[in-house]
């Protein structure tokens, strides 16, 4: 049984000290909740950080946005690089304006050393030849991301989200648990796993925001078989455009410099599968780099696209 700890923003900051060596973030509005070290059958233990909007009421029903890299979402004073998405600010502003539906944000911490295998789409990787898999392992070892033979475990990560975490959230809060009100979002490798989630569980997730999606999977495009494997996977597994929304974006600085040509190939696949401006956006942000500050500046764009209130 997971113990959920509730902290309102009015709680003394002294309570925001340390839980299992992890400082609780301060949110600018609403209520912050932590599930401390969620124990899973499928992934390593990790914190789950939940944001409930200002005015949260059990008499209302809420959409749910599941976001990866949960330790980077809310408060720059608690992150390793002193930068954060400030998703609570962005969502609160948009909700107050009536631009998006009422939503709860569930931030799922990454597992540190398990981040790359947790987030790397498993089925595309398994489609690679043995020699191609060796190439991936060698590049990841050179980048210091693994010392062993690389093996993605993202199918188990998605099972954790869908079979363990989502049922707990739906039981604990007044959610709208159906597909049109269940969303997933992340950046970089988190963009990849968001894409994979909506493709693998199209009956669960109605929308995905894939921000600065790390299509290379590695840190170089030279002799890299990964992007073509992702494209082949998308051609076979994209969800029905009639009932799903997909958002992609990219900049062109730092790591994002690897993305423009690959994203254009993904966009061709999207068009070929019947996606149009009703259910798909790809946005290019020239001059933007691969950082939480860049993602914070444009977070309102995917939130508005995915969470727009239904037209009656």
C-alpha positions as CSV (number, residue, x, y, z in Angstrom):
1,X,0.0,0.0,0.0
2,X,1.4,3.3,-1.0
3,X,1.3,6.1,1.5
4,X,0.3,9.5,0.0
5,X,1.5,12.6,1.8
6,X,-0.4,15.8,1.3
7,X,1.1,19.2,1.7
8,X,-0.7,22.4,0.9
9,X,1.2,25.5,-0.1
10,X,0.3,27.0,3.2
11,X,2.2,24.3,5.1
12,X,5.3,25.6,6.9
13,X,8.3,25.5,4.7
14,X,10.1,23.6,7.5
15,X,8.0,20.6,6.6
16,X,9.5,20.9,3.1
17,X,12.8,19.5,4.4
18,X,13.8,16.0,3.4
19,X,11.8,12.8,2.7
20,X,14.1,10.0,1.8
21,X,16.8,12.6,1.1
22,X,14.6,14.3,-1.5
23,X,13.5,17.8,-0.8
24,X,9.9,18.6,-1.5
25,X,9.4,21.3,-4.2
26,X,7.5,24.5,-3.4
27,X,4.7,25.2,-5.8
28,X,3.3,28.7,-6.5
29,X,-0.3,27.7,-6.3
30,X,-2.4,24.6,-5.6
31,X,-1.5,21.6,-3.5
32,X,1.6,19.4,-3.7
33,X,1.5,15.7,-3.0
34,X,4.3,13.2,-2.8
35,X,4.1,9.4,-3.0
36,X,7.4,8.5,-1.4
37,X,9.5,5.8,-3.2
38,X,6.7,4.1,-5.1
39,X,7.3,0.3,-4.9
40,X,6.7,-1.3,-8.3
41,X,6.8,-4.9,-9.7
42,X,8.2,-3.4,-12.9
43,X,10.6,-0.6,-12.2
44,X,13.0,0.6,-9.5
45,X,11.4,2.6,-6.6
46,X,10.9,6.3,-7.4
47,X,9.0,9.3,-6.0
48,X,5.8,10.4,-7.6
49,X,5.1,14.1,-7.3
50,X,1.5,15.2,-7.8
51,X,0.1,18.7,-8.4
52,X,-3.5,19.4,-7.6
53,X,-4.7,22.8,-8.9
54,X,-5.9,25.7,-6.7
55,X,-9.5,25.2,-5.8
56,X,-9.2,21.4,-6.1
57,X,-12.4,19.8,-5.1
58,X,-13.6,16.2,-4.8
59,X,-16.9,17.4,-6.2
60,X,-15.2,18.1,-9.6
61,X,-13.6,15.7,-12.1
62,X,-10.1,16.2,-13.5
63,X,-8.1,15.1,-16.5
64,X,-4.7,13.7,-15.7
65,X,-1.3,14.6,-17.3
66,X,1.5,12.1,-16.6
67,X,4.9,13.6,-17.0
68,X,8.3,12.0,-17.0
69,X,11.5,13.3,-15.3
70,X,9.2,14.3,-12.4
71,X,12.1,15.8,-10.3
72,X,12.5,18.5,-12.9
73,X,8.9,19.8,-13.1
74,X,8.0,22.1,-10.3
75,X,10.8,24.0,-8.5
76,X,14.2,25.0,-9.7
77,X,15.6,25.2,-6.2
78,X,15.3,21.4,-5.8
79,X,16.7,20.3,-9.2
80,X,20.3,19.3,-10.0
81,X,20.8,22.1,-12.5
82,X,18.7,24.8,-10.8
83,X,16.2,24.8,-13.7
84,X,12.7,23.5,-13.8
85,X,9.6,23.4,-16.1
86,X,7.4,25.2,-13.6
87,X,4.5,23.2,-14.9
88,X,2.4,24.3,-11.9
89,X,2.7,27.9,-13.0
90,X,1.9,27.2,-16.7
91,X,-1.1,24.9,-15.9
92,X,-2.5,27.3,-13.3
93,X,-2.4,30.3,-15.7
94,X,-4.0,28.3,-18.5
95,X,-6.7,26.9,-16.3
96,X,-7.6,30.3,-14.8
97,X,-8.0,31.6,-18.4
98,X,-10.3,28.7,-19.3
99,X,-7.8,27.7,-22.0
100,X,-7.4,24.2,-20.8
101,X,-9.5,21.7,-18.9
102,X,-9.1,21.1,-15.2
103,X,-6.1,18.9,-14.8
104,X,-4.0,17.1,-12.2
105,X,-0.3,16.7,-13.1
106,X,1.5,13.5,-12.0
107,X,5.3,13.9,-12.2
108,X,7.0,10.5,-12.3
109,X,10.6,10.7,-11.2
110,X,13.2,9.1,-13.5
111,X,15.3,6.3,-12.0
112,X,18.6,8.0,-12.4
113,X,20.9,5.3,-13.8
114,X,17.8,3.5,-15.2
115,X,16.5,6.5,-17.1
116,X,17.9,5.5,-20.5
117,X,16.7,1.9,-20.4
118,X,13.4,3.0,-18.9
119,X,12.7,5.6,-21.6
120,X,14.2,4.0,-24.7
121,X,11.3,2.4,-26.8
122,X,11.9,-1.3,-26.5
123,X,10.1,-2.7,-29.6
124,X,12.0,-0.5,-32.1
125,X,15.3,-1.5,-30.3
126,X,14.4,-5.2,-30.5
127,X,13.9,-4.8,-34.3
128,X,17.6,-4.0,-34.7
129,X,20.0,-6.6,-36.0
130,X,22.6,-8.0,-33.5
131,X,25.3,-5.8,-35.1
132,X,23.1,-2.7,-34.8
133,X,22.4,-3.5,-31.2
134,X,26.2,-3.7,-30.6
135,X,26.6,-0.3,-32.2
136,X,24.0,1.2,-29.8
137,X,25.7,-0.4,-26.8
138,X,29.2,0.8,-27.9
139,X,27.9,4.4,-28.4
140,X,26.1,4.4,-25.0
141,X,29.2,3.1,-23.3
142,X,31.3,5.8,-24.9
143,X,28.8,8.4,-23.6
144,X,29.1,6.9,-20.1
145,X,25.4,5.9,-20.1
146,X,26.0,2.2,-19.4
147,X,28.9,-0.1,-18.6
148,X,27.0,-3.2,-19.7
149,X,25.2,-4.4,-22.8
150,X,22.3,-2.0,-23.3
151,X,18.9,-3.5,-22.9
152,X,15.8,-1.2,-22.8
153,X,13.1,-2.0,-20.2
154,X,10.5,0.5,-21.4
155,X,7.8,-2.1,-21.8
156,X,8.0,-2.6,-18.0
157,X,8.1,1.1,-17.4
158,X,4.8,1.5,-19.3
159,X,3.3,-1.4,-17.4
160,X,4.2,0.4,-14.2
161,X,2.4,3.6,-15.5
162,X,-0.7,1.8,-16.8
163,X,-1.1,-1.1,-14.4
164,X,0.1,0.3,-11.1
165,X,0.3,4.1,-11.0
166,X,-2.8,5.1,-13.0
167,X,-5.1,2.8,-11.0
168,X,-3.8,4.3,-7.8
169,X,-4.2,7.9,-9.1
170,X,-7.8,7.2,-10.3
171,X,-8.7,5.6,-7.0
172,X,-7.1,8.4,-4.9
173,X,-8.5,11.4,-6.8
174,X,-11.7,12.4,-8.6
175,X,-10.3,11.8,-12.1
176,X,-11.8,11.3,-15.5
177,X,-10.0,8.0,-16.1
178,X,-11.0,7.6,-19.8
179,X,-8.8,8.0,-22.8
180,X,-9.9,11.5,-23.8
181,X,-8.8,12.8,-20.4
182,X,-5.5,10.9,-19.9
183,X,-2.3,12.5,-21.3
184,X,1.4,11.8,-21.2
185,X,4.3,14.3,-21.8
186,X,8.1,14.5,-21.6
187,X,11.2,16.0,-23.2
188,X,14.2,14.4,-24.8
189,X,14.2,10.7,-23.8
190,X,10.9,11.6,-22.1
191,X,9.6,12.6,-25.5
192,X,10.5,9.2,-26.8
193,X,8.7,7.3,-24.0
194,X,5.6,9.6,-24.4
195,X,5.5,8.7,-28.1
196,X,5.9,5.0,-27.2
197,X,3.2,5.2,-24.5
198,X,0.5,6.5,-26.8
199,X,1.4,3.9,-29.5
200,X,1.6,0.9,-27.1
201,X,-1.5,1.9,-25.0
202,X,-3.8,3.8,-27.4
203,X,-6.8,2.8,-25.3
204,X,-5.3,4.5,-22.3
205,X,-3.7,7.7,-23.5
206,X,-5.6,10.2,-25.7
207,X,-2.7,12.6,-26.2
208,X,1.0,12.8,-26.0
209,X,3.4,15.8,-25.9
210,X,6.9,14.9,-27.2
211,X,9.1,17.9,-26.6
212,X,12.6,18.0,-28.0
213,X,12.1,14.4,-28.8
214,X,15.5,12.5,-28.8
215,X,15.0,10.7,-32.1
216,X,18.7,9.7,-32.3
217,X,18.4,7.7,-29.1
218,X,22.2,8.2,-28.9
219,X,24.5,11.3,-29.1
220,X,25.5,11.1,-32.7
221,X,23.8,10.5,-36.1
222,X,26.9,8.8,-37.5
223,X,26.4,5.0,-38.1
224,X,23.2,5.3,-36.0
225,X,20.5,2.7,-36.8
226,X,18.1,4.0,-34.2
227,X,16.1,6.8,-36.0
228,X,15.1,4.5,-38.9
229,X,13.9,1.9,-36.3
230,X,11.8,4.5,-34.7
231,X,10.3,5.6,-38.1
232,X,9.5,2.0,-39.0
233,X,7.8,1.5,-35.7
234,X,5.7,4.7,-36.1
235,X,4.6,3.6,-39.5
236,X,3.2,0.4,-38.0
237,X,2.0,1.6,-34.6
238,X,0.7,5.2,-34.7
239,X,-2.7,5.4,-33.0
240,X,-5.9,6.4,-34.7
241,X,-5.8,10.1,-35.6
242,X,-9.6,10.3,-35.0
243,X,-9.2,9.7,-31.3
244,X,-5.6,10.8,-30.4
245,X,-3.6,14.0,-30.3
246,X,0.2,14.2,-30.8
247,X,2.4,17.1,-30.3
248,X,6.1,17.3,-31.3
249,X,8.6,20.2,-31.1
250,X,12.3,20.9,-31.5
251,X,14.8,23.7,-31.4
252,X,18.2,23.8,-33.2
253,X,20.8,24.5,-30.5
254,X,22.9,22.1,-28.4
255,X,21.4,18.6,-28.5
256,X,18.4,19.9,-30.4
257,X,20.7,20.5,-33.3
258,X,20.4,16.8,-34.1
259,X,16.6,16.9,-34.4
260,X,15.4,19.0,-37.4
261,X,16.0,16.6,-40.2
262,X,14.8,13.6,-38.2
263,X,11.6,15.4,-37.1
264,X,10.8,16.2,-40.7
265,X,10.9,12.5,-41.5
266,X,8.6,11.8,-38.6
267,X,6.3,14.5,-39.9
268,X,6.1,12.7,-43.2
269,X,5.0,9.6,-41.4
270,X,2.4,11.5,-39.5
271,X,0.9,12.9,-42.7
272,X,0.9,9.5,-44.4
273,X,-1.1,8.1,-41.5
274,X,-3.8,10.7,-41.7
275,X,-2.8,13.1,-39.0
276,X,-3.7,16.8,-39.7
277,X,-3.8,20.1,-37.8
278,X,-6.9,18.9,-35.9
279,X,-4.9,16.2,-34.0
280,X,-1.2,16.9,-34.6
281,X,1.2,19.8,-34.3
282,X,4.9,19.9,-34.9
283,X,6.4,23.2,-33.8
284,X,9.9,24.5,-34.6
285,X,11.5,26.9,-32.2
286,X,14.6,28.4,-33.9
287,X,17.4,29.4,-31.6
288,X,16.1,27.3,-28.7
289,X,18.3,24.8,-27.0
290,X,17.9,21.5,-25.1
291,X,17.0,22.7,-21.6
292,X,14.3,23.1,-19.0
293,X,14.4,26.9,-19.5
294,X,13.6,26.4,-23.2
295,X,10.8,23.9,-22.4
296,X,9.3,26.2,-19.8
297,X,9.1,29.0,-22.3
298,X,6.9,27.0,-24.6
299,X,5.1,24.6,-22.3
300,X,1.9,26.6,-22.8
301,X,1.8,25.4,-26.4
302,X,1.5,21.7,-25.9
303,X,-0.7,22.1,-22.8
304,X,-3.1,24.3,-24.8
305,X,-3.1,21.8,-27.7
306,X,-3.6,18.6,-25.7
307,X,-5.9,19.9,-22.9
308,X,-8.2,22.2,-24.8
309,X,-11.7,21.9,-23.4
310,X,-14.0,19.8,-25.6
311,X,-16.2,21.8,-27.9
312,X,-19.9,21.2,-27.3
